[in-house]
């Protein structure tokens, strides 16, 4: 196959659905978590859950970096942006991400903070080059997919002697979060039953490869299938998971072989390893403190670390108690289980990160499945 529409062929889609139905056992339930928000949106957009047998359920996982960023880190960024000498550069999805007490970067900007929306690390560098008298801070966020560009930016800033540029680093690691989900019984046992396997993230795996998941599959005896984002990708991954469960296997399989290898992108990983090192722990919204799950700049690049430059202290603040985002991120609840969903919380008036982010599960339900799921809730 060469074109995306070939991965949406209806005949093949229904053929895969029939294959899944033929191979599932009526004597058990299957619960698979898709870690990535891109998969959640694909499942909702193409109505894939409607094609699955009743005893195959997809559990929505952490989703995306904006969703899992805790409110305290947003508060720290706002604290930075409110300094008169600072220009804060952020990606668009972050602007409305909720901090504590109704704060957001968008609100801080409306009150006068110098916050610039950028589309790449190069944009942040241009801001620093054009404003040599300012302290320009790049709000770095993302899973392994967006970490290499940040590493390259830091090395370029050193070569160009951009002393006014620094990084507020919030890059996090997918395998560590998956380990936390599987290790913690309060998280992994959703609705009284354990998660049976994972659909692994696609873009992340294009960087790190499939090898980092092998120890997880072995330790916790859970199959992991890395998959692409098209309907055929997702359904084939589900079929592969069903077969592993039925055969009592727990292996890492690569459905997305057209973009992912076992080794991953060696050049990208080298760039990251030159600039970053592990934090002992990092807080995830919904998962709490997760060991070895975040990155920070190495000591040799400490002069570009905004947390050191501005003597920032890590902040932990409670989430909105009325919002079920934390439970949704760990798969314990669905968006429609939240009383705010579709009422106080919509894309126009988001109350939680899962509705703010373009890859959030609440945004997916609203965009593609709200009316259907609302009808199911009313008739259940």
N, C-alpha and C positions, 0 to 999 in steps of 0.2 A: 504493500500500500504506500502511496506517495502523497495523497491529499487528505485533508481533514474530513471531507465529506464521506470518504470511504470508511472512516471509523464511526460513521453514523448510519450505516446501511441498515434499514429497518428489518430486512429479511434476516440478516446475520444477528441483529440484536434479539429478535424473537427466537431465533435458533438457539442462542446462548441461554436465553431465559428458559426455554424448554429443557435444555441440558441440565441447568441448575435444578429445576423442578424434578427431573428424573433421578438425580443423584442424591438429593437430600433425603435423610431418613425421617420418616414420620414419627419416630420414637424419640426425637430429641429436638432441641432448639439450637439455632446457630446465631451467635452474636458477634459481629465483626465491627471493629472500630476503624473508621477512616480518620487518620491523624490530621490530614491537611484540609483546610477550608476549601481549596480548589476542588477536591473530591466531593465535599458536601454540596457545593454549588452544582457540580455536574449531576449528582444524584437527584437533586431537587429540580434542576432545569429540565432534565430529560425524563423525569418521572420514573426513574429506575426502580424505586421501591415498590411501585405498583406492579412491576413485572416479577417480583420475587415471591416465593412461597411465603405463607403466613409465618412459618417458623424460622425464617431467615430475617434477622433484624439488623439494620445498620445503626451503629452508635456513633454520634458525632463527637469528635475529639477536640483537642486544644485549638485546632483551626489555623490561626495565623498569629504573627508576632504582635500586632496591635491588640488582639483579643487577650493575649496572655500577659501583656505588660501590666504590672500592678499599679494601682492608683498612686502609690507613693513615688514611683519614678516619674509620673506625670507632674506631681507636685514639685519634685526637684527641678524638672525642666522649666516649670513656670517660675520657680524661684530664680533660676538662672536668667530667664528672659526678662525679668523685672529689674535686673541690674542695669543701670544706665549705660554702661560701656559695652554691653553684650548685644550681638545680633545672633538670634537663634535660627538655624536652618533646619527645617523639618519636612518630611514627606506628608503629602496631603491627607492621608487617612488619619494621621496623628492629631490633626488640628482639633477634631471634636471628641477625641478620646477622653473619657471622664477621669478626672482626678477626684480629690475629696471635696466635700461641701459644694458640689456643683461647679467646680472649677474645670476649665479646659484651656488649651492653648489658644483656641479661637477667641474665647472670652478675654484672655490676657492681652491678645493683640488688639481687640476692640477698646481696651482700656489704655492702650498706648505702648505696649511692649513691642520691641522691634523683632518681629517674627516673620521669617520669609519662607514661603513654600517652595521647595525645590523638587526636581524630578530625578536628580542623580548626584553622586558625590562631586562630579565635576562642576555642577552648579554651585555647590557650597564653596569650592575652591575659587571660583570666579568672584563670588561675593567677597571672599577674603582678599583677593588680589585687588579688587576695586575699592576696598575700604581699609587701607593699611593702618589707619588709626583705631580701628574697632577690634574688639574681641569677638571673633566669629566662631560660634560653637555649632558643630554638626551633630544633630540628634540621631545617632546611629542606632538602627533597629533592624531586626530581621533574624531569620533562621540562617543556616549555613549558605543559603542562596545569595544573600546580599552582603555577606561578610567579606568576600574577596575584594569587591570594589572599595570598601572602607579601608582595607589594608593597603591597597594601591594608593589611595588618596593620602594616607599618612606618610608613606614613603616619598610620594611626590612633594608633599608639603615640606618634608625635611630637605629634599634636594633643592627646592625653590626658596628655602628659608622663610616660609610663611609663618612667622612666629606668632601672629595673631590668631591662627587657626587652632582649634582643639576639638576633641571628640567626646561627646557624652555617650559612652558605650553601653548599649543594651542588646547586644547580639547574644542569642541563646542557641542551645544545641538540642536537636531533636532526639537522638538516642537516649540522652539523659532523662528527658521528659517521659519517653516511653518506658524507661526503666522504673521511674517513679510511679507511673500508672500501674505497672505490673507488680511492683513491690508492695504497694499500699493496699491492703484489702478493702479499705473504705472507698478507694477510688476504683480499683479494678473490678469489684463485684457490683455491677450496676443492676439495680432492680432485683437483687438477690441472686443473680447468676454471674458467673465469671465471663469476662471477654474471651472469646475463643480464638481470636486472631486479629491481625492488623492489615489494613491496606496502607502500605508505606508511602511516604511522600515522594512525588516525582522530581520536582525541581531541586529539592534538597539532595536527593540521591544522585542527581546528575553531578553534583559537586563531590559528595563524600563517598559515593559508591554504595554497594549493598553490603560490603564486608562489616561495617560497624554494627549491623543488626544481627549478625550471626551469633554473638555471645548471648544476646537477649533471647533469641529463639531457643537456644540450647538451655540456658539457665531456667527460663520460665515455661519451657515446653509449649510455646505458642508459635504457630506459623505466621510468617510475615511475607506479604507479596507486594513488591513495589509496582505501582501501576501508573499509567498515564491518565489524562483527564477526559478522554473521549468516552462515549457510552460503551463502545466495544471494549475499551481498556478496563473500565470499572467492572463490567459484567464478567469479563474473562478472569479478572483478579478474584472476584467472588467465587467463581467456579473452581479456581485453583485452591482457594482456601477451603471450600467445601470438601474437595477431594483429599486435602491434607488431613482435615479433621476426621473424615471417614476412615482414613488409612492410618490414623494415630501417628502421623508424621508432624514434625515441627521444624520446618526448614525455612530458609530465606529463598524466595523465588523472585525472579525478575521478569515481570510481564512487559515492562517498558524498555526492552532491550534496544530499541531504536535510539534511545537517548542516554541510557544508564548502563554502566559497566560495574563489575565488582570493585575495581580500584578507584573509580571516580575520576575527577579532573585533577591530575597530579599538580599541574601548574597552579591552579587555584588554591589547592591545599598548601602548597609551598608558600604562596603569598601570605596566607593566613598565619601559618606557623612562624613566619619571620616577625610578625607584628604583634600577635596576640598570644595570651596564655590563659589558662583556666582560672576562674574564680573558685574559691572553696565552695561557695553556694550562691544561689541567686533565686530571688522570689519570682514565682509565676502566679498570675491570677488564676485561681481555681485549684492549683496544685500546692501552693505554699512554697516553702524553701526547698529547693531541689539541689542536691550536692553536684558539684562539677558540671553545672548546666549553663553557666554563663562565661563570657569572655571579658578580659580587660587587656589594656595595652601593656606590653612588656616594659620592664624597667628602663630599657634602652630607648623607649619612646614615651617615657612618662611625661615629658614636657608637653606632649600633645593631649594628655589626659585631662579633660575638663573637671573631673571629680577631684583631682589633685590640685590643679591650677586654681580652682575657686573654693577649695577646702569644703566640698560638699559632703554632707553626712547622709547616709542612707536613711530613707524614711519609710516606715511601714504604717499604713493607715487602713482603716476598715472600709470595705466596699458598701455601697448602698444596700441596706438590709432588705429592701423591697425588690431588688433585682436578683434574678436567679442565674445571672451570667456565670458565676463561679461553678455552680452545679452543672450547668449546660456544658462548660468547657471540659469537665472531667467525665462527661457522658452519663451523669446521674439523672439528668432531666432533659426534656426537649424544650425548644423555644415556646411551644404552646402551653407548657406547664407553668410558665411565668404569668402572673396576673397582670403584669405591665404590658406584655406583648400585644401589639395591635391596639392598645388603649393609650396609656400615657407614653408608651415607647414605640416609636415608628422611625423610619429613616429621617423624617423631618425633625423629630424631637427625640433623639436617641437617649435612653437612660443608661444603657450599658454598652460595653465595648463590643459585644457580639452583634449589636445592631449598627454600631458606628462603622466597623470595618467592612470593606467591600467583600471580604472573604469570610465574614462572620456567619455562624449558623443561623442566627436570628434574621440577618439580612437575606440569607438564602430562602428561609421559610416565607418571609414577607414577599420577596420578589417572585418566587416560583410556586409556592405551595400553601400560602396563607389561607385561601378560601377553602381548598380541599381539606386541610387539616382542621380548620374551624368547624367544618361540617362533620368531620369524624368525631371531634370532641363533643359536639352537641348531641350526636346520636349514640355515643358510647355510655 
